[in-house]
Structures are given as structure tokens and as C-alpha cells.
Amino acid sequence: MLQPDEVAAILRLKKLGWGSKTIARELGISKNTVKSYLKK
């Protein structure tokens, strides 16, 4: 489970137009984890 600041970073980067793969690489987490949190 991700920390609240990591979830906020995912959402912020997505709003900036970043793709799931790029966000995952930047934060050091899996692409599937990013996609999972974006669906919530």
C-alpha cells in the first residue's frame, strides 16, 4: 500500500499529462500499481 504522499504524486503527475509508465518509473513503483490507484 502506498503512502498518501505517493498517491498524491501519482494524481498530480497524471494531471500534468504524464503516462502511467513514466509515473511508475519516476516513483519507483510498478505500472500496474499506478493504474490501480488511478482507477480509484
Distance bins in CASP14 RR format, pairs under 12 A and 6 or more apart:
PFRMAT RR
TARGET T0000
AUTHOR 0000-0000-0000
RMODE 2
METHOD distances of the structure
MODEL  1
1 7 0 0 0 0 1 0 0 0 0 0 0
1 29 0 0 0 0 0 1 0 0 0 0 0
1 33 0 0 0 0 1 0 0 0 0 0 0
1 36 0 0 0 0 0 1 0 0 0 0 0
1 37 0 0 0 0 0 1 0 0 0 0 0
1 40 0 0 0 0 0 1 0 0 0 0 0
2 8 0 0 0 0 1 0 0 0 0 0 0
2 9 0 0 0 0 1 0 0 0 0 0 0
2 10 1 0 0 1 0 0 0 0 0 0 0
2 11 0 0 0 0 0 1 0 0 0 0 0
2 23 0 0 0 0 0 1 0 0 0 0 0
2 24 0 0 0 0 0 1 0 0 0 0 0
2 27 0 0 0 0 1 0 0 0 0 0 0
2 28 0 0 0 0 0 1 0 0 0 0 0
2 29 1 0 0 1 0 0 0 0 0 0 0
2 30 0 0 0 0 0 1 0 0 0 0 0
2 33 1 0 0 1 0 0 0 0 0 0 0
2 34 0 0 0 0 1 0 0 0 0 0 0
2 36 0 0 0 0 1 0 0 0 0 0 0
2 37 1 0 0 1 0 0 0 0 0 0 0
2 38 0 0 0 0 0 1 0 0 0 0 0
2 40 0 0 0 0 0 1 0 0 0 0 0
3 9 0 0 0 0 1 0 0 0 0 0 0
3 10 0 0 0 0 0 1 0 0 0 0 0
3 27 0 0 0 0 0 1 0 0 0 0 0
3 29 0 0 0 0 0 1 0 0 0 0 0
3 37 0 0 0 0 0 1 0 0 0 0 0
4 10 0 0 0 0 0 1 0 0 0 0 0
4 11 0 0 0 0 0 1 0 0 0 0 0
4 37 0 0 0 0 0 1 0 0 0 0 0
5 11 0 0 0 0 0 1 0 0 0 0 0
5 12 0 0 0 0 0 1 0 0 0 0 0
5 27 0 0 0 0 0 1 0 0 0 0 0
6 12 0 0 0 0 0 1 0 0 0 0 0
6 13 0 0 0 0 0 1 0 0 0 0 0
6 23 0 0 0 0 0 1 0 0 0 0 0
6 24 0 0 0 0 0 1 0 0 0 0 0
6 26 0 0 0 0 0 1 0 0 0 0 0
6 27 1 0 0 1 0 0 0 0 0 0 0
6 28 0 0 0 0 1 0 0 0 0 0 0
6 29 1 0 0 1 0 0 0 0 0 0 0
6 33 0 0 0 0 1 0 0 0 0 0 0
6 34 0 0 0 0 1 0 0 0 0 0 0
6 37 0 0 0 0 1 0 0 0 0 0 0
7 13 0 0 0 0 0 1 0 0 0 0 0
7 14 0 0 0 0 0 1 0 0 0 0 0
7 23 0 0 0 0 0 1 0 0 0 0 0
7 27 0 0 0 0 0 1 0 0 0 0 0
7 29 0 0 0 0 0 1 0 0 0 0 0
7 33 0 0 0 0 0 1 0 0 0 0 0
7 34 0 0 0 0 0 1 0 0 0 0 0
7 36 0 0 0 0 0 1 0 0 0 0 0
7 37 1 0 1 0 0 0 0 0 0 0 0
7 38 0 0 0 0 1 0 0 0 0 0 0
7 40 0 0 0 0 1 0 0 0 0 0 0
8 14 0 0 0 0 0 1 0 0 0 0 0
8 15 0 0 0 0 0 1 0 0 0 0 0
8 27 0 0 0 0 0 1 0 0 0 0 0
8 37 0 0 0 0 0 1 0 0 0 0 0
9 15 0 0 0 0 0 1 0 0 0 0 0
9 16 0 0 0 0 0 1 0 0 0 0 0
9 18 0 0 0 0 0 1 0 0 0 0 0
9 23 1 0 0 1 0 0 0 0 0 0 0
9 24 0 0 0 0 0 1 0 0 0 0 0
9 26 0 0 0 0 1 0 0 0 0 0 0
9 27 1 0 0 1 0 0 0 0 0 0 0
9 28 0 0 0 0 0 1 0 0 0 0 0
9 29 0 0 0 0 1 0 0 0 0 0 0
9 34 0 0 0 0 0 1 0 0 0 0 0
9 37 0 0 0 0 0 1 0 0 0 0 0
10 16 0 0 0 0 0 1 0 0 0 0 0
10 17 0 0 0 0 0 1 0 0 0 0 0
10 18 0 0 0 0 1 0 0 0 0 0 0
10 19 0 0 0 0 0 1 0 0 0 0 0
10 20 0 0 0 0 1 0 0 0 0 0 0
10 22 0 0 0 0 0 1 0 0 0 0 0
10 23 1 0 1 0 0 0 0 0 0 0 0
10 24 0 0 0 0 1 0 0 0 0 0 0
10 26 0 0 0 0 1 0 0 0 0 0 0
10 27 1 0 0 1 0 0 0 0 0 0 0
10 28 0 0 0 0 0 1 0 0 0 0 0
10 29 0 0 0 0 1 0 0 0 0 0 0
10 30 0 0 0 0 0 1 0 0 0 0 0
10 31 0 0 0 0 0 1 0 0 0 0 0
10 33 0 0 0 0 1 0 0 0 0 0 0
10 34 1 0 1 0 0 0 0 0 0 0 0
10 35 0 0 0 0 1 0 0 0 0 0 0
10 36 0 0 0 0 1 0 0 0 0 0 0
10 37 1 0 1 0 0 0 0 0 0 0 0
10 38 1 0 0 1 0 0 0 0 0 0 0
10 39 0 0 0 0 0 1 0 0 0 0 0
10 40 0 0 0 0 0 1 0 0 0 0 0
11 17 0 0 0 0 0 1 0 0 0 0 0
11 18 0 0 0 0 0 1 0 0 0 0 0
11 23 0 0 0 0 1 0 0 0 0 0 0
11 27 0 0 0 0 0 1 0 0 0 0 0
11 34 0 0 0 0 0 1 0 0 0 0 0
11 37 1 0 0 1 0 0 0 0 0 0 0
11 38 1 0 0 1 0 0 0 0 0 0 0
11 39 0 0 0 0 0 1 0 0 0 0 0
11 40 0 0 0 0 1 0 0 0 0 0 0
12 18 0 0 0 0 1 0 0 0 0 0 0
12 23 0 0 0 0 1 0 0 0 0 0 0
12 26 0 0 0 0 0 1 0 0 0 0 0
12 27 0 0 0 0 0 1 0 0 0 0 0
12 37 0 0 0 0 0 1 0 0 0 0 0
12 38 0 0 0 0 0 1 0 0 0 0 0
13 19 1 0 0 1 0 0 0 0 0 0 0
13 20 0 0 0 0 1 0 0 0 0 0 0
13 21 0 0 0 0 0 1 0 0 0 0 0
13 22 1 0 0 1 0 0 0 0 0 0 0
13 23 1 0 1 0 0 0 0 0 0 0 0
13 24 0 0 0 0 0 1 0 0 0 0 0
13 25 0 0 0 0 0 1 0 0 0 0 0
13 26 1 0 0 1 0 0 0 0 0 0 0
13 27 0 0 0 0 1 0 0 0 0 0 0
13 29 0 0 0 0 0 1 0 0 0 0 0
13 34 0 0 0 0 1 0 0 0 0 0 0
13 37 0 0 0 0 0 1 0 0 0 0 0
13 38 0 0 0 0 0 1 0 0 0 0 0
14 20 1 0 0 1 0 0 0 0 0 0 0
14 21 0 0 0 0 0 1 0 0 0 0 0
14 22 0 0 0 0 1 0 0 0 0 0 0
14 23 1 0 0 1 0 0 0 0 0 0 0
14 24 0 0 0 0 0 1 0 0 0 0 0
14 26 0 0 0 0 0 1 0 0 0 0 0
14 27 0 0 0 0 0 1 0 0 0 0 0
14 34 0 0 0 0 1 0 0 0 0 0 0
14 35 0 0 0 0 0 1 0 0 0 0 0
14 37 0 0 0 0 1 0 0 0 0 0 0
14 38 1 0 0 1 0 0 0 0 0 0 0
14 39 0 0 0 0 0 1 0 0 0 0 0
15 23 0 0 0 0 0 1 0 0 0 0 0
15 38 0 0 0 0 0 1 0 0 0 0 0
16 22 0 0 0 0 0 1 0 0 0 0 0
16 23 0 0 0 0 1 0 0 0 0 0 0
16 26 0 0 0 0 0 1 0 0 0 0 0
17 23 0 0 0 0 1 0 0 0 0 0 0
17 38 0 0 0 0 0 1 0 0 0 0 0
18 24 0 0 0 0 1 0 0 0 0 0 0
18 25 0 0 0 0 1 0 0 0 0 0 0
18 26 1 0 0 1 0 0 0 0 0 0 0
18 27 0 0 0 0 0 1 0 0 0 0 0
18 31 0 0 0 0 0 1 0 0 0 0 0
18 34 0 0 0 0 1 0 0 0 0 0 0
18 38 0 0 0 0 0 1 0 0 0 0 0
19 25 0 0 0 0 1 0 0 0 0 0 0
19 26 0 0 0 0 1 0 0 0 0 0 0
19 27 0 0 0 0 0 1 0 0 0 0 0
19 31 0 0 0 0 1 0 0 0 0 0 0
19 34 0 0 0 0 1 0 0 0 0 0 0
19 35 0 0 0 0 1 0 0 0 0 0 0
19 38 0 0 0 0 1 0 0 0 0 0 0
20 26 0 0 0 0 0 1 0 0 0 0 0
20 27 0 0 0 0 0 1 0 0 0 0 0
20 29 0 0 0 0 0 1 0 0 0 0 0
20 30 0 0 0 0 1 0 0 0 0 0 0
20 31 1 0 1 0 0 0 0 0 0 0 0
20 32 0 0 0 0 1 0 0 0 0 0 0
20 33 0 0 0 0 1 0 0 0 0 0 0
20 34 1 0 1 0 0 0 0 0 0 0 0
20 35 1 0 1 0 0 0 0 0 0 0 0
20 36 0 0 0 0 1 0 0 0 0 0 0
20 37 0 0 0 0 1 0 0 0 0 0 0
20 38 1 0 0 1 0 0 0 0 0 0 0
20 39 0 0 0 0 0 1 0 0 0 0 0
21 27 0 0 0 0 0 1 0 0 0 0 0
21 28 0 0 0 0 0 1 0 0 0 0 0
21 29 0 0 0 0 0 1 0 0 0 0 0
21 30 0 0 0 0 0 1 0 0 0 0 0
21 31 1 0 1 0 0 0 0 0 0 0 0
21 32 0 0 0 0 0 1 0 0 0 0 0
21 33 0 0 0 0 0 1 0 0 0 0 0
21 34 0 0 0 0 1 0 0 0 0 0 0
21 35 0 0 0 0 1 0 0 0 0 0 0
22 28 0 0 0 0 0 1 0 0 0 0 0
22 29 0 0 0 0 0 1 0 0 0 0 0
22 31 0 0 0 0 1 0 0 0 0 0 0
22 34 0 0 0 0 1 0 0 0 0 0 0
23 29 0 0 0 0 1 0 0 0 0 0 0
23 30 0 0 0 0 0 1 0 0 0 0 0
23 31 0 0 0 0 1 0 0 0 0 0 0
23 32 0 0 0 0 0 1 0 0 0 0 0
23 33 0 0 0 0 1 0 0 0 0 0 0
23 34 1 0 1 0 0 0 0 0 0 0 0
23 35 0 0 0 0 1 0 0 0 0 0 0
23 37 0 0 0 0 1 0 0 0 0 0 0
23 38 0 0 0 0 1 0 0 0 0 0 0
24 30 1 0 1 0 0 0 0 0 0 0 0
24 31 1 0 1 0 0 0 0 0 0 0 0
24 32 0 0 0 0 1 0 0 0 0 0 0
24 33 1 0 0 1 0 0 0 0 0 0 0
24 34 1 0 1 0 0 0 0 0 0 0 0
24 35 0 0 0 0 1 0 0 0 0 0 0
24 36 0 0 0 0 0 1 0 0 0 0 0
24 37 0 0 0 0 0 1 0 0 0 0 0
24 38 0 0 0 0 0 1 0 0 0 0 0
25 31 0 0 0 0 1 0 0 0 0 0 0
25 33 0 0 0 0 0 1 0 0 0 0 0
25 34 0 0 0 0 1 0 0 0 0 0 0
26 34 0 0 0 0 1 0 0 0 0 0 0
27 33 0 0 0 0 1 0 0 0 0 0 0
27 34 1 0 0 1 0 0 0 0 0 0 0
27 37 0 0 0 0 0 1 0 0 0 0 0
28 34 0 0 0 0 1 0 0 0 0 0 0
29 35 0 0 0 0 0 1 0 0 0 0 0
29 36 0 0 0 0 0 1 0 0 0 0 0
29 37 0 0 0 0 1 0 0 0 0 0 0
30 36 0 0 0 0 1 0 0 0 0 0 0
30 37 0 0 0 0 0 1 0 0 0 0 0
31 37 0 0 0 0 0 1 0 0 0 0 0
31 38 0 0 0 0 0 1 0 0 0 0 0
32 38 0 0 0 0 0 1 0 0 0 0 0
32 39 0 0 0 0 0 1 0 0 0 0 0
33 39 0 0 0 0 0 1 0 0 0 0 0
33 40 0 0 0 0 0 1 0 0 0 0 0
34 40 0 0 0 0 0 1 0 0 0 0 0
END
